[in-house]
Amino acid sequence: EAGVAQSPRYKIIEKRQSVAFWCNPISGHATLYWYQQILGQGPKLLIQFQNNGVVDDSQLPKDRFSAERLKGVDSTLKIQPAKLEDSAVYLCASSLGGRSYNEQFFGPGTRLTVL
Amino acid sequence: AQRVTQPEKLLSVFKGAPVELKCNYSYSGSPELFWYVQYSRQRLQLLLRHISRESIKGFTADLNKGETSFHLKKPFAQEEDSAMYYCALGTGNTPLVFGKGTRLSVIA
């Protein structure tokens, strides 16, 4: 089966600019996750969707980050305006269900550099 | 709050030597523990989970609730085991919490 797709793979922007990332999950996966992985750290959940509804966005910096999953399939994550500390790899993952025992399938990630 | 600690950033072993990647967690309830692995130029992927009690690629991990640990072990390391390993903690309805990861380097 096709895996989780993400684009772009790399992005370099200056601080205060905006950026958007796109994710296409595995077909049939109801749950979609966005993670931020800063260099030297493990992935940190930003937001979890179940179909097109938000399950958890407690760690999403809502003053600058936003995400949507229209029609319960693809998702976009936006940062506006970006800060230097947003430099990280942004991972999208999907799973059949939203319980922690459901295996998560990860995309290749988008490496963001904010100058 | 749930927490996962992987005390080693880097672990180097010789090919054929035993490997143990340490993971300790902080959670008072019934945890769900996982090991995820990322090989060079590949995606992060699930290696094993404690509820399955399975051995994948020769790796095993036993949940020790008394010591709150879930160490990953393999009796004989292979060069292809070189990768980044992340321990993760789940509690059912809450998001997975990942450790900072341990880079395993198997030296030929």
HADDOCK unambig.tbl for C-alpha pairs under 7 A between the chains (distance, minus, plus):
assign (segid A and resid 40 and name CA) (segid B and resid 100 and name CA) 6.58 0.50 0.50
assign (segid A and resid 41 and name CA) (segid B and resid 100 and name CA) 4.45 0.50 0.50
assign (segid A and resid 41 and name CA) (segid B and resid 101 and name CA) 6.98 0.50 0.50
assign (segid A and resid 42 and name CA) (segid B and resid 98 and name CA) 5.40 0.50 0.50
assign (segid A and resid 42 and name CA) (segid B and resid 99 and name CA) 5.41 0.50 0.50
assign (segid A and resid 42 and name CA) (segid B and resid 100 and name CA) 4.28 0.50 0.50
assign (segid A and resid 42 and name CA) (segid B and resid 101 and name CA) 6.10 0.50 0.50
assign (segid A and resid 43 and name CA) (segid B and resid 98 and name CA) 6.13 0.50 0.50
assign (segid A and resid 99 and name CA) (segid B and resid 92 and name CA) 5.42 0.50 0.50
assign (segid A and resid 99 and name CA) (segid B and resid 93 and name CA) 5.56 0.50 0.50
assign (segid A and resid 100 and name CA) (segid B and resid 90 and name CA) 5.18 0.50 0.50
assign (segid A and resid 100 and name CA) (segid B and resid 91 and name CA) 6.58 0.50 0.50
assign (segid A and resid 100 and name CA) (segid B and resid 92 and name CA) 5.07 0.50 0.50
assign (segid A and resid 100 and name CA) (segid B and resid 93 and name CA) 6.46 0.50 0.50
assign (segid A and resid 100 and name CA) (segid B and resid 95 and name CA) 6.57 0.50 0.50
assign (segid A and resid 100 and name CA) (segid B and resid 96 and name CA) 6.29 0.50 0.50
assign (segid A and resid 101 and name CA) (segid B and resid 32 and name CA) 6.94 0.50 0.50
assign (segid A and resid 101 and name CA) (segid B and resid 92 and name CA) 7.00 0.50 0.50
assign (segid A and resid 103 and name CA) (segid B and resid 46 and name CA) 6.86 0.50 0.50
assign (segid A and resid 105 and name CA) (segid B and resid 45 and name CA) 6.49 0.50 0.50
assign (segid A and resid 106 and name CA) (segid B and resid 43 and name CA) 6.27 0.50 0.50
assign (segid A and resid 106 and name CA) (segid B and resid 44 and name CA) 5.88 0.50 0.50
assign (segid A and resid 106 and name CA) (segid B and resid 45 and name CA) 6.70 0.50 0.50
assign (segid A and resid 107 and name CA) (segid B and resid 43 and name CA) 6.38 0.50 0.50
assign (segid A and resid 108 and name CA) (segid B and resid 43 and name CA) 5.38 0.50 0.50
